[in-house]
Amino acid sequence: MSADTVDNLCWDIVTTIADERGIDQRDVDEQLYDVIDPDALGRLARQSGETDDISLSVSFRMAECYVTVTDGGKVRANHPSTPE
């Protein structure tokens, strides 16, 4: 997987977290490489996008969000609500 593709996936993760939290991307207070190996995640995402034989779902917690990366590098983030 090329560095650009891994960078794009990393950016997608940070942007998705920022959007979910309603903050600027520069305010995401945690580094992805402190949570998960971005190169390994990128390879898994690429491989799952190239074949129907592999189904990917990798979940981790980052910057107060639950993040899931699925087939082909699709990213979802969920910021749990704080009870009032």
DSSP file (Angstrom, degrees, kcal/mol; ACC not computed):
  #  RESIDUE AA STRUCTURE BP1 BP2  ACC     N-H-->O    O-->H-N    N-H-->O    O-->H-N    TCO  KAPPA ALPHA  PHI   PSI    X-CA   Y-CA   Z-CA
    1    1 A M              0   0    0      0, 0.0    42,-0.1     0, 0.0    41,-0.1   0.000 360.0 360.0 360.0 134.5    0.0    0.0    0.0
    2    2 A S     >  -     0   0    0      1,-0.1     4,-2.0    40,-0.1     5,-0.2  -0.308 360.0-117.6 -73.8 157.4    1.4    3.4   -0.9
    3    3 A A  H  > S+     0   0    0      1,-0.2     4,-2.9     2,-0.2     5,-0.2   0.870 115.4  56.7 -61.2 -37.0    2.2    6.0    1.6
    4    4 A D  H  > S+     0   0    0      2,-0.2     4,-2.5     1,-0.2    -1,-0.2   0.903 106.4  49.1 -61.7 -40.7   -0.4    8.3    0.0
    5    5 A T  H  > S+     0   0    0      2,-0.2     4,-2.1     1,-0.2    -1,-0.2   0.908 112.9  46.5 -66.8 -41.6   -3.1    5.7    0.4
    6    6 A V  H  X S+     0   0    0     -4,-2.0     4,-2.7     2,-0.2    -2,-0.2   0.914 112.2  51.7 -64.6 -43.0   -2.2    5.2    4.1
    7    7 A D  H  X S+     0   0    0     -4,-2.9     4,-2.7     1,-0.2    -2,-0.2   0.902 108.8  51.2 -59.5 -41.2   -2.1    9.0    4.6
    8    8 A N  H  X S+     0   0    0     -4,-2.5     4,-2.5     2,-0.2    -1,-0.2   0.908 110.5  48.1 -63.2 -41.9   -5.6    9.2    3.0
    9    9 A L  H  X S+     0   0    0     -4,-2.1     4,-2.2     2,-0.2    -2,-0.2   0.920 112.1  49.4 -64.7 -43.3   -7.0    6.6    5.4
   10   10 A C  H  X S+     0   0    0     -4,-2.7     4,-2.5     1,-0.2    -2,-0.2   0.927 111.8  48.5 -60.3 -45.1   -5.4    8.4    8.4
   11   11 A W  H  X S+     0   0    0     -4,-2.7     4,-3.0     1,-0.2     5,-0.2   0.906 109.3  53.2 -62.4 -41.5   -6.9   11.7    7.2
   12   12 A D  H  X S+     0   0    0     -4,-2.5     4,-2.4     2,-0.2    -1,-0.2   0.899 109.9  48.7 -60.1 -40.6  -10.3   10.0    6.8
   13   13 A I  H  X S+     0   0    0     -4,-2.2     4,-2.3     2,-0.2    -2,-0.2   0.949 114.1  44.2 -64.8 -49.2  -10.1    8.7   10.3
   14   14 A V  H  X S+     0   0    0     -4,-2.5     4,-2.6     1,-0.2    -2,-0.2   0.915 115.4  48.5 -63.5 -43.0   -9.1   12.1   11.8
   15   15 A T  H  X S+     0   0    0     -4,-3.0     4,-2.7     2,-0.2    -1,-0.2   0.902 111.0  50.2 -64.2 -41.5  -11.7   13.9    9.8
   16   16 A T  H  X S+     0   0    0     -4,-2.4     4,-2.3    -5,-0.2    -1,-0.2   0.907 112.0  47.7 -64.3 -42.0  -14.5   11.5   10.7
   17   17 A I  H  X S+     0   0    0     -4,-2.3     4,-2.3     2,-0.2    -2,-0.2   0.939 112.8  48.8 -62.8 -47.0  -13.6   11.8   14.4
   18   18 A A  H  X>S+     0   0    0     -4,-2.6     5,-2.4     1,-0.2     4,-1.3   0.916 112.2  48.4 -61.1 -43.7  -13.6   15.6   14.1
   19   19 A D  H  <5S+     0   0    0     -4,-2.7     3,-0.3     1,-0.2    -1,-0.2   0.917 111.4  50.0 -61.7 -43.7  -16.9   15.7   12.3
   20   20 A E  H  <5S+     0   0    0     -4,-2.3    -1,-0.2     1,-0.2    -2,-0.2   0.875 117.0  40.6 -63.9 -37.7  -18.5   13.3   14.9
   21   21 A R  H  <5S-     0   0    0     -4,-2.3    -1,-0.2    -5,-0.2    -2,-0.2   0.589 109.1-122.6 -87.3 -11.1  -17.2   15.5   17.8
   22   22 A G  T  <5S+     0   0    0     -4,-1.3     2,-0.3    -3,-0.3    -3,-0.2   0.867  70.7 119.6  72.0  36.6  -18.0   18.8   16.0
   23   23 A I  S   <S-     0   0    0     -5,-2.4    -1,-0.3    -6,-0.2     2,-0.2  -0.798  70.8 -89.0-126.7 168.6  -14.4   20.0   16.3
   24   24 A D    >   -     0   0    0     -2,-0.3     3,-2.0     1,-0.1     4,-0.2  -0.497  37.7-117.9 -74.1 148.2  -11.7   21.1   13.8
   25   25 A Q  G >  S+     0   0    0      1,-0.3     3,-1.4     2,-0.2    -1,-0.1   0.833 114.8  60.6 -56.8 -33.5   -9.4   18.3   12.6
   26   26 A R  G 3  S+     0   0    0      1,-0.3    -1,-0.3     3,-0.0    -2,-0.0   0.662  97.4  61.2 -69.2 -14.4   -6.4   20.1   14.2
   27   27 A D  G <   +     0   0    0     -3,-2.0     2,-0.6     2,-0.0    -1,-0.3   0.421  67.9 117.4 -94.8   1.5   -8.1   19.7   17.6
   28   28 A V    <   -     0   0    0     -3,-1.4    35,-0.0    -4,-0.2   -10,-0.0  -0.612  56.0-156.3 -68.6 117.1   -8.2   15.9   17.6
   29   29 A D        +     0   0    0     -2,-0.6     2,-0.4    34,-0.1    -1,-0.1   0.234  61.4  67.8 -91.0  13.1   -6.0   15.4   20.6
   30   30 A E  S    S-     0   0    0     33,-0.1     2,-0.4    32,-0.0     3,-0.0  -0.981  74.0-127.3-133.4 145.0   -4.7   11.9   20.0
   31   31 A Q    >   -     0   0    0     -2,-0.4     3,-1.5     1,-0.1     4,-0.5  -0.766  14.6-137.8 -92.2 134.2   -2.3   10.5   17.3
   32   32 A L  G >> S+     0   0    0     -2,-0.4     4,-2.5     1,-0.3     3,-2.1   0.893 103.0  58.5 -56.8 -42.9   -3.5    7.6   15.3
   33   33 A Y  G 34 S+     0   0    0      1,-0.3    -1,-0.3     2,-0.2    -2,-0.0   0.633  98.6  60.4 -68.4 -11.2   -0.1    5.8   15.5
   34   34 A D  G <4 S+     0   0    0     -3,-1.5    -1,-0.3     1,-0.1    -2,-0.2   0.620 115.5  33.9 -82.1 -13.7   -0.4    5.9   19.3
   35   35 A V  T <4 S-     0   0    0     -3,-2.1     2,-0.3    -4,-0.5    -2,-0.2   0.784 129.8  -1.4-108.2 -40.6   -3.5    3.8   19.0
   36   36 A I  S  < S-     0   0    0     -4,-2.5    -1,-0.4    24,-0.1     3,-0.1  -0.975  75.9 -96.0-152.2 156.4   -3.0    1.5   16.0
   37   37 A D     >  -     0   0    0     -2,-0.3     4,-2.4     1,-0.2     5,-0.2  -0.703  32.5-161.7 -78.8 107.5   -0.4    0.8   13.3
   38   38 A P  H  > S+     0   0    0      0, 0.0     4,-2.5     0, 0.0    -1,-0.2   0.842  87.3  53.9 -62.6 -34.4   -1.7    2.8   10.3
   39   39 A D  H  > S+     0   0    0      2,-0.2     4,-2.3     1,-0.2     5,-0.2   0.932 111.0  45.1 -66.1 -44.4    0.4    0.9    7.8
   40   40 A A  H  > S+     0   0    0      2,-0.2     4,-2.3     1,-0.2    -1,-0.2   0.917 114.0  49.6 -64.3 -42.7   -1.0   -2.5    8.9
   41   41 A L  H  X S+     0   0    0     -4,-2.4     4,-2.6     1,-0.2    -2,-0.2   0.906 110.2  51.4 -62.1 -41.5   -4.5   -1.0    9.0
   42   42 A G  H  X S+     0   0    0     -4,-2.5     4,-2.5     2,-0.2    -1,-0.2   0.898 109.0  50.1 -62.2 -41.7   -4.0    0.4    5.5
   43   43 A R  H  X S+     0   0    0     -4,-2.3     4,-2.7     2,-0.2     5,-0.2   0.925 111.8  48.0 -63.1 -44.2   -2.8   -3.0    4.2
   44   44 A L  H  X S+     0   0    0     -4,-2.3     4,-2.4     1,-0.2    28,-0.3   0.922 112.2  49.3 -61.5 -43.9   -5.9   -4.7    5.7
   45   45 A A  H  X S+     0   0    0     -4,-2.6     4,-1.5     2,-0.2    27,-0.9   0.915 112.6  47.5 -62.8 -43.3   -8.2   -2.1    4.2
   46   46 A R  H  X S+     0   0    0     -4,-2.5     4,-0.9     1,-0.2     3,-0.3   0.944 112.7  48.5 -62.9 -48.0   -6.7   -2.4    0.8
   47   47 A Q  H >X S+     0   0    0     -4,-2.7     3,-0.7     1,-0.2     4,-0.7   0.893 110.8  50.6 -61.4 -40.4   -6.8   -6.2    0.8
   48   48 A S  H 3< S+     0   0    0     -4,-2.4     3,-0.3     1,-0.2    -1,-0.2   0.802 108.8  52.8 -69.9 -26.6  -10.4   -6.3    1.9
   49   49 A G  H 3< S+     0   0    0     -4,-1.5    -1,-0.2    -3,-0.3    -2,-0.2   0.650 105.5  55.7 -79.9 -15.0  -11.3   -3.9   -0.9
   50   50 A E  H << S+     0   0    0     -4,-0.9     2,-0.3    -3,-0.7    -1,-0.2   0.590 112.3  30.6 -93.6 -12.3   -9.7   -6.0   -3.5
   51   51 A T     <  -     0   0    0     -4,-0.7     3,-0.5    -3,-0.3    -1,-0.1  -0.988  58.8-139.8-147.5 152.6  -11.6   -9.3   -2.9
   52   52 A D  S    S+     0   0    0     -2,-0.3    -1,-0.1     1,-0.2    -4,-0.1   0.513  96.8  77.0 -85.2  -6.0  -14.9  -10.6   -1.7
   53   53 A D  S    S+     0   0    0      1,-0.1     2,-0.5     2,-0.0    -1,-0.2   0.651  89.7  59.9 -78.9 -15.3  -13.1  -13.3    0.3
   54   54 A I        -     0   0    0     -3,-0.5     2,-0.5    -6,-0.2    -3,-0.2  -0.957  62.2-169.4-119.2 128.8  -12.0  -10.9    3.0
   55   55 A S        -     0   0    0     -2,-0.5     2,-0.4    16,-0.1    -6,-0.1  -0.975  15.0-157.1-116.0 123.3  -14.4   -9.0    5.2
   56   56 A L        +     0   0    0     -2,-0.5    15,-1.0   -11,-0.1     2,-0.2  -0.825  25.5 157.6-107.1 136.4  -12.8   -6.3    7.4
   57   57 A S  E     +A   70   0A   0     -2,-0.4     2,-0.5    13,-0.2    13,-0.2  -0.743  10.1 172.0-152.2 105.5  -14.0   -4.7   10.6
   58   58 A V  E     -A   69   0A   0     11,-2.6    11,-2.8    -2,-0.2     2,-0.4  -0.967   9.1-173.4-116.4 124.5  -11.4   -3.2   12.8
   59   59 A S  E     +A   68   0A   0     -2,-0.5     2,-0.3     9,-0.2     9,-0.2  -0.929  12.3 153.3-121.0 144.4  -12.6   -1.2   15.8
   60   60 A F  E     -A   67   0A   0      7,-2.3     7,-3.4    -2,-0.4     2,-0.5  -0.964  39.9-109.1-156.6 166.9  -10.6    0.9   18.3
   61   61 A R  E     +A   66   0A   0     -2,-0.3     2,-0.3     5,-0.2     5,-0.2  -0.902  40.4 161.9-107.8 132.3  -11.1    3.9   20.6
   62   62 A M  E >   -A   65   0A   0      3,-2.5     3,-1.8    -2,-0.5    -2,-0.1  -0.976  61.6  -6.4-151.0 134.0   -9.4    7.2   19.7
   63   63 A A  T 3  S-     0   0    0     -2,-0.3     3,-0.1     1,-0.3   -34,-0.1   0.874 128.4 -51.5  50.8  47.3  -10.0   10.8   20.8
   64   64 A E  T 3  S+     0   0    0      1,-0.2     2,-0.3    15,-0.0    -1,-0.3   0.614 119.0 105.5  69.0  15.0  -13.1    9.9   22.8
   65   65 A C  E <  S-A   62   0A   0     -3,-1.8    -3,-2.5    14,-0.2     2,-0.6  -0.906  70.8-127.8-123.7 152.0  -14.7    8.1   19.9
   66   66 A Y  E     -AB  61  78A   0     12,-2.8    12,-2.2    -2,-0.3     2,-0.4  -0.902  35.8-163.8 -92.1 121.5  -15.3    4.5   18.9
   67   67 A V  E     -AB  60  77A   0     -7,-3.4    -7,-2.3    -2,-0.6     2,-0.4  -0.895  11.1-172.0-113.8 136.2  -13.9    4.1   15.4
   68   68 A T  E     -AB  59  76A   0      8,-2.6     8,-2.4    -2,-0.4     2,-0.5  -0.997   5.8-165.3-129.2 130.2  -14.6    1.3   13.0
   69   69 A V  E     +AB  58  75A   0    -11,-2.8   -11,-2.6    -2,-0.4     6,-0.2  -0.966  19.3 178.5-112.0 126.4  -12.8    0.8    9.7
   70   70 A T  E >>  -AB  57  74A   0      4,-2.7     3,-2.3    -2,-0.5     4,-1.0  -0.520  41.0 -25.3-119.5-173.5  -14.5   -1.7    7.3
   71   71 A D  G >4 S+     0   0    0    -15,-1.0     3,-0.8     1,-0.3    -1,-0.2   0.083 127.8   5.3 -39.0 129.3  -14.0   -3.1    3.8
   72   72 A G  G 34 S-     0   0    0    -27,-0.9    -1,-0.3   -28,-0.3   -27,-0.1   0.514 130.4 -64.2  74.2   4.8  -12.0   -0.9    1.5
   73   73 A G  G <4 S+     0   0    0     -3,-2.3     2,-0.3     1,-0.3    -1,-0.2   0.718  77.3 164.7  92.0  22.4  -11.2    1.6    4.2
   74   74 A K  E <<  -B   70   0A   0     -4,-1.0    -4,-2.7    -3,-0.8     2,-0.4  -0.574  23.7-151.7 -72.0 135.5  -14.7    2.9    5.0
   75   75 A V  E     +B   69   0A   0     -2,-0.3     2,-0.3    -6,-0.2    -6,-0.2  -0.918  19.5 176.3-119.0 134.5  -14.6    4.8    8.3
   76   76 A R  E     -B   68   0A   0     -8,-2.4    -8,-2.6    -2,-0.4     2,-0.4  -0.974   6.4-169.9-129.0 147.5  -17.2    5.4   11.0
   77   77 A A  E     -B   67   0A   0     -2,-0.3     2,-0.4   -10,-0.2   -10,-0.2  -0.997   4.8-166.9-137.5 143.5  -16.9    7.1   14.3
   78   78 A N  E     -B   66   0A   0    -12,-2.2   -12,-2.8    -2,-0.4   -57,-0.1  -0.981   6.9-159.4-132.7 120.7  -19.3    7.3   17.3
   79   79 A H        -     0   0    0     -2,-0.4   -14,-0.2   -14,-0.2   -15,-0.0  -0.878  28.1-128.4 -98.1 110.1  -18.8    9.7   20.1
   80   80 A P        -     0   0    0      0, 0.0     2,-0.1     0, 0.0    -2,-0.0  -0.303  24.2-114.3 -62.2 138.4  -20.8    8.4   23.1
   81   81 A S        -     0   0    0      1,-0.1     3,-0.0     3,-0.0     0, 0.0  -0.444  22.1-125.3 -71.6 143.3  -23.1   10.9   24.6
   82   82 A T        -     0   0    0     -2,-0.1    -1,-0.1     1,-0.0     2,-0.0  -0.803  30.0-116.4 -89.0 125.4  -22.5   12.0   28.1
   83   83 A P              0   0    0      0, 0.0    -1,-0.0     0, 0.0     0, 0.0  -0.333 360.0 360.0 -62.7 141.9  -25.5   11.4   30.3
   84   84 A E              0   0    0     -3,-0.0    -2,-0.0    -2,-0.0    -3,-0.0   0.443 360.0 360.0 -88.3 360.0  -27.0   14.7   31.7
